[in-house]
Amino acid sequence: MKGTLITVILLAAAVGGLWFVADRRNERIRLHNEQVRAEAAAKVQAERLAWFGEAGLNPDIEWRETGLGVLHLRRGTGLQPTPGSEVKFNYAVKLADGAEVQRPEKPTEARIGQMVPGVSAGLQAMQEGGHAILFIPPVMGYGRSGYGPIPPDAGLQFEVELLVP
């Protein structure tokens, strides 16, 4: 009986020790994961600031995994474009410093999928009659090549009004 009691006590102590070690290990893993998430969030925040200026830090912007941000100024009530849809829209393009680099005088007509990827994706997040600012990262814009007055690796702010055809 005395031997059994000692065995039970030793087993309980061993289990308690293992529990303690596992608990400490799990806490270290949790802290490490928090640190990794915080560093990733800080990197994303720094990229948004570099690409879009202070405007990119607006908490009302809906960010997609692709890096595209959509700030709805007015939600539309019409149809939502899908890949291949013909759309008609007004737009203006600004850089991070607020400089406007393009604003056509007439509405633009184009097909979803046959324009800058960020604009195609952003328009699909809207409904006809909607008005939004699309925050387009370089990889979804003109990338490393730039285009006309748009420098290479520029984040773009497309203010878009999706018109009812």
Residue pairs with C-beta under 8 A, 6 or more apart in sequence:
45 57
47 67
47 137
48 56
48 57
48 69
48 135
48 155
49 56
49 57
50 96
50 155
51 96
51 135
51 137
51 138
51 154
51 155
52 69
52 96
52 135
52 155
52 157
53 96
53 97
53 98
55 98
55 133
55 135
55 157
56 69
56 96
56 135
56 155
58 71
60 71
61 69
61 70
61 71
61 135
62 69
62 70
62 71
62 72
62 125
63 69
64 70
64 121
64 125
66 121
66 137
66 140
67 137
67 139
67 140
68 118
68 121
68 122
68 125
68 134
68 135
68 136
68 137
68 140
69 134
69 135
70 122
70 125
70 126
70 132
70 133
70 134
70 135
71 132
71 133
71 135
72 126
72 130
72 131
72 132
73 131
73 132
73 133
74 129
74 130
74 131
74 132
75 127
75 130
76 126
76 127
76 128
76 129
76 130
76 131
76 162
77 127
77 128
77 129
78 127
78 128
78 129
78 162
78 164
79 127
79 128
80 124
80 126
80 127
80 128
81 87
81 112
81 123
81 124
81 126
81 162
82 112
82 124
83 112
83 113
83 120
83 124
84 111
84 112
84 113
85 111
85 112
86 109
86 110
86 111
86 165
87 109
87 110
87 111
87 112
87 123
87 162
87 163
87 165
88 107
88 108
88 109
88 162
88 163
88 164
88 165
89 107
89 108
89 110
89 123
89 160
89 161
89 162
89 163
90 104
90 107
90 108
90 160
90 161
90 163
91 102
91 103
91 104
91 108
91 119
91 158
91 159
91 160
91 161
92 100
92 102
92 103
92 158
92 159
93 100
93 101
93 102
93 103
93 150
93 156
93 157
93 158
93 159
94 100
94 101
94 156
94 157
94 159
95 101
95 150
95 151
95 154
95 155
95 156
95 157
96 154
96 155
96 157
101 148
101 149
101 150
102 148
102 149
102 150
107 163
112 120
112 123
112 124
113 120
114 120
116 136
116 140
116 141
116 142
116 156
117 140
117 141
118 134
118 136
118 137
118 140
118 141
118 156
118 158
119 134
119 136
119 158
119 160
121 140
122 132
122 134
122 136
122 158
122 160
123 160
123 162
125 132
126 132
126 160
126 162
127 162
128 162
128 163
128 164
128 165
129 162
129 163
129 164
130 161
130 162
131 159
131 160
131 161
131 162
132 159
132 160
132 162
133 157
133 158
133 159
133 160
134 156
134 157
134 158
134 159
134 160
135 155
135 156
135 157
136 155
136 156
136 157
136 158
137 155
138 144
138 152
138 153
138 154
138 155
141 150
141 154
141 155
141 156
142 150
142 152
142 154
142 156
143 152
143 153
144 152
144 153
145 152
146 152
146 153
146 154
150 156
